[in-house]
Amino acid sequence: MTTAPPKAGPLDAEWLLCPGCRAMVYRRRLARNLGVCADCGHHHRLPARERIDQLFDPGTVETIDVPAATRDVLAFADTQPYPERLERARRRTGLREGVLVAAGRIADRPLVAAVMDFGFLGGSLGAAAGELITGAAEAALRRHVPLLIVSASGGARMQEGAVSLMQMARTSQALARLNEAGILTLSLITDPTYGGVAASFATQCDVIIAEPAARLGFAGRRVIEQTIGHALPADFQTAEFLLDRGFIDTIKPRHALRGTLGRLLAAADPCGRRDDAPPPGADAVIRDPDLMEPVDAWRAVRRARDLARPTTLDYVDRVFEDFEELHGDRLGGDCPAIVGGVARLAGHPVVVIGHQRGHSASEVAARDYGMPGPAGYRKAARLMRLAGRIGLPVVTFVDTPGAHPGEAAEERGQAYAIAECLQVLSGLPVPVVTVIIGEGGSGGALALAVADEVLISEGGVYSVISPEGCASILWGDASAAPRAAEALRVDARSLLRMGVVDGVVPEPDGGSQADHEEAARRVAAALLASVRTSALREPHLLVSARRRRFEAFGAVPRHEVEAGS
């Protein structure tokens, strides 16, 4: 797809003016720093070839020749005819079109990439560019490897009229086929990404990564300001703005992109999955309630709420490797009370999701007291679906007093978001294991606990309602909470006896709060045993067994039905 070498451009000058800090930057120093200003961190735009050279493992790049022809279907001319504009872009960039398609490896993991070049007519999306994106998706499908799309575009190519518009649907269909085939898709947003590109393949991938300050949106800032008649915030449509609102997964500076992509690609590579850990001991989980000492239920509640107990992120740090946190519900929110992402458990990739409460008063407040809103549950459901599509086990950690009870949560559909998680988990064709590590409160806890195996830490509790809430409703007095806790049988031993949980993870002397490392070792052994066992079952058997597990609660035994008839 290449033509003659490009002519000298701005990056070929000895010194450049940095748009970020307005300082003169020595070109060779900028190149050594991957095109990032060492003084202000501004990420300069990169040609497609340079981007591929930065991301791919050396010596692995294979350019894929996708037949694509640009046609002047409208005989379009503004200040100059469209064919002349095309020819100038080709001479300047050395590309036949504004997308370069290549296969290769990142961190020794195979992938296909479609990389847009903003230097080619502003990265505009025309018929040929659409064909190249589609061709990249088809190559990824044939090879059954992940697809990476690097976006840089001002939007649709006006010179091709409605034909350009159709590329949004065309490329979307190509990504849908990858989705149906269970192939991971990754999007890297660079500055700028607008219009039809932003509203199609750039935002349709499983994981969306953005460079710092990269702008993404459907309409441009100037158009919006002219339409609404007032100025927009300075950070409007930047990566930071989008991350805060749940539209992208993460922001990574250029030097961290290879590592991030490598970890994500490893999760999707079935050939690279291994089990590095020795078999867990037989005492990893208590299955018989008679082996446990009775405990005071109210004391168990207070212990489960101890802020010194390990949180989800504490367990993530100690039990898993290579955790890559993913953010956002893609609908406008990212709840801090639920965290999730891709990680490895003894070398095997998994998706980890959990409530996050925190340790200090300030952290607990920042995490909304571990009480998720709708955005948190929708983020969890999105990650569950991703795990199901690419075949990763799901590990969930439960530690919440319950779902957030605020007005805003109800306005945004709290009940619908929780219901979605319950339904997604019930049909997920991959192993699901849950550990209740602290307090498991109501439907806000169950939303992450429809699992093949539900475990509870010895000091954890699980209930339909908080003891205080139960006491207020039934006794008319919140101070009757200890009595309510006893009546509800919220402690681990009682829950195991009732069959609500399948096993209890023993805690070290003094509880998990006394020794985070030992607590994590025990949880890791329990998780590994559960995931290994579940992974041996066929997907349809996993789903049917999981459904039978929950169907059994409250079902009338057959012998009672027959006796009644």
Helices and strands as residue ranges (DSSP letters): G 10-12, E 15-17, E 24-26, H 27-32, H 48-55, E 62-63, H 82-93, E 99-106, E 109-116, G 121-123, H 127-143, E 147-153, G 158-160, H 161-180, E 185-194, H 195-198, G 201-203, E 207-210, E 216-217, H 221-228, H 239-244, E 250-251, G 254-256, H 257-267, G 270-272, G 289-291, H 297-304, H 312-319, E 321-325, E 338-345, E 348-355, H 361-366, G 368-370, H 374-390, E 394-400, H 407-411, H 414-426, E 432-441, H 442-446, E 453-457, E 461-463, H 467-470, I 471-475, G 478-480, H 481-488, H 492-498, E 503-505, G 512-514, H 516-535, H 539-551, H 558-564
